[in-house]
């Protein structure tokens, strides 16, 4: 009996010493707030699942980046609230400058502070880009491109670059009960949703009133993310919200049109769910994103300076074809002959595996070869077996 007990103890000790080791790292994350956090959080979830200890630097006033999370610990920084109001002021000033009738003196006066800010930003960005381009080690590690082959124009690339555009896109989840009730009340006419992203809380009051008036005349129900004063012309068919579950609304069959500023996430989610876009570009890459969408027949652009009740109402609502984008895609890429919303599947399915592995590899080796083939997504003229991928549940539709 004693021999048996001794054998059990010895066997247990062997099991303890044979436990496999892991290489967990301490990872510091300093993300950009707002919608950019949506993408970063997906990557953090993957790294957390692999056993890494994550610390996130966040603004104390951040609404998107929670202070307490099971994924990470946080370090809070005090930020000036004036920064949050900058983009609202910028939009108002930009409209004043672009609209007709402004004298040269008015133009210079309105742009003095803005041009000064741009000059300072230019100097800072020049220093940053100089450091990036001269850092050969960093250049070898930059492998992900937040774009995709169908949405983007032709461009030179390298074999180690992985196109991950739309990796944040996911199937829609059920809406909250009150929102679902409002959406279902739209009947055969459907719903229009409008948001200008996380940087702009509201349009100037006169423009908001004109848009609200146009919405009030439409047979559709409208869900509008608007934090400004309640428009005086708001109709009973329009619901104002401080926040909306954008991907869940875009994936709802009752949603017919997406009025948006053209941010990367919103455009890619609209493509993923097949919803046409009426775009109001404000700044940064938004006009470029919307122009690509318009070129492919899945969107229309209204310039901010021309935004009024007439142009908004004449935004060719009826001509926005939900399916025209996918028709163009299938004509250009006949070998991708499955459902259009699966077109980009082979290019992004291994992204999370790739990104998690890349971070782990960097943590372990601290240095990577520029063309290292660690779980790379390779492209070839061979038609991908999407039916096989989907049947074996090896991947989730990414667009």
C-alpha positions, 0 to 999 in steps of 0.5 A, spaced: 500 500 500 505 504 501 508 503 495 502 504 491 501 511 495 509 513 493 507 511 486 501 516 486 506 521 489 511 520 485 507 521 479 503 527 481 510 530 482 512 528 475 506 532 472 507 538 476 514 539 473 512 537 466 507 543 466 508 546 459 511 553 460 509 560 457 512 566 455 507 572 457 509 579 456 508 586 459 504 590 454 503 597 454 498 600 450 497 607 448 491 607 443 487 613 440 480 614 443 474 614 440 472 609 434 479 607 433 479 603 440 474 598 437 480 595 433 485 596 438 480 592 443 479 586 438 487 585 438 487 586 446 482 580 447 486 576 443 493 578 446 489 577 453 487 570 451 494 568 450 496 570 457 499 577 456 499 582 461 496 588 458 496 596 461 492 601 457 494 608 458 487 612 457 484 619 458 481 620 465 474 623 461 474 617 456 468 614 454 470 609 450 476 606 454 473 603 460 477 604 466 476 597 469 476 591 464 478 584 465 482 585 459 487 590 462 489 595 467 489 602 466 493 608 467 489 615 467 491 621 464 488 628 465 486 631 459 484 638 457 476 638 455 477 643 450 480 638 446 473 635 445 470 641 443 475 642 438 472 638 432 465 641 433 468 648 433 472 646 427 466 644 423 462 650 424 468 654 422 470 650 416 462 651 413 463 659 414 470 658 410 467 654 404 460 657 403 460 663 398 460 670 400 466 670 405 470 676 403 478 675 403 479 678 410 473 674 413 477 668 410 484 670 413 480 671 420 477 665 420 483 661 418 488 664 422 488 660 428 486 654 424 492 655 420 497 656 426 495 649 429 496 646 422 503 648 422 504 646 429 501 639 427 505 639 420 512 640 424 510 634 429 508 629 424 514 631 420 519 629 426 514 623 427 515 620 420 522 622 419 523 617 425 519 612 422 522 612 416 529 612 418 528 606 423 529 600 419 527 595 425 520 598 426 519 598 418 520 591 418 515 590 423 510 594 420 506 589 416 499 590 417 495 595 412 488 597 414 485 596 407 483 591 403 483 589 395 476 590 393 475 597 396 482 600 395 485 602 388 491 598 385 498 600 389 505 597 390 505 592 396 510 587 399 509 580 400 509 580 408 504 585 408 497 583 410 491 587 408 486 587 414 481 592 412 474 590 416 477 585 421 473 589 426 466 587 422 462 582 425 455 579 424 449 584 427 447 582 434 440 583 437 438 590 438 435 593 445 428 592 446 426 599 445 430 600 439 428 594 436 421 596 437 422 603 434 425 600 428 420 595 427 415 600 427 418 603 420 414 598 416 415 597 409 419 604 408 425 602 413 430 606 417 435 611 415 441 611 420 445 618 421 452 619 425 458 623 424 462 619 428 465 620 435 469 626 434 463 631 432 457 631 437 453 635 433 452 640 426 451 647 427 444 649 429 442 652 422 444 645 418 441 641 424 434 644 423 434 643 416 436 636 416 431 635 421 426 638 417 428 633 411 427 627 415 420 629 418 418 629 410 420 622 409 416 616 410 422 612 413 423 612 421 430 615 422 435 614 428 440 620 429 446 620 433 446 627 435 448 630 442 447 638 440 440 642 442 434 639 439 432 641 432 426 645 432 424 642 426 424 635 429 419 630 426 415 625 430 419 619 425 426 621 428 429 618 434 435 622 437 440 618 441 447 619 444 450 613 442 447 607 437 449 600 436 452 602 429 454 595 427 447 592 429 443 597 426 447 596 419 446 589 420 438 590 421 434 588 415 430 594 416 436 599 415 436 602 408 441 608 408 447 610 412 448 617 413 455 618 415 461 622 415 466 616 412 470 614 417 474 607 416 470 603 421 463 606 418 465 605 411 467 598 412 461 596 416 457 599 411 460 594 406 460 588 410 452 589 411 451 591 404 448 598 406 448 604 401 452 610 404 450 618 403 456 621 405 458 628 409 466 628 409 468 632 414 476 631 415 482 627 414 481 621 410 473 621 410 472 624 403 477 619 400 473 613 403 467 616 401 470 617 394 472 610 393 465 608 395 461 612 390 466 610 385 463 603 386 456 605 386 455 604 393 454 611 396 453 619 394 457 625 397 454 631 399 460 637 401 459 640 407 459 647 405 453 645 400 449 642 406 442 645 406 435 642 406 435 642 398 441 639 397 440 634 403 433 632 400 436 632 393 441 627 395 439 622 390 436 617 396 432 613 391 438 612 387 442 609 392 442 602 390 444 597 396 446 591 391 450 595 386 457 595 389 457 588 389 455 587 382 461 591 380 465 587 385 463 580 382 464 583 375 471 585 376 473 579 380 469 573 377 473 568 380 470 570 387 463 567 385 460 566 392 455 571 396 458 578 395 459 579 403 464 573 403 468 576 397 474 579 402 474 573 407 480 569 404 484 576 406 482 577 413 480 570 416 487 569 419 488 576 422 487 575 429 491 569 429 496 573 425 496 579 429 497 575 436 502 571 433 506 577 431 506 580 437 508 574 441 514 573 436 516 580 437 516 579 444 520 573 444 525 574 439 525 582 439 527 582 432 524 580 426 526 579 418 522 583 413 519 578 410 518 573 415 513 568 413 509 567 420 502 565 418 502 570 412 496 570 408 498 569 401 494 571 395 494 567 388 490 566 382 487 559 384 480 561 386 479 560 394 475 554 397 470 559 401 465 553 401 470 549 404 472 554 409 465 556 411 463 549 412 469 547 417 467 554 420 475 555 420 473 563 419 468 568 420 466 572 415 470 579 415 466 584 411 
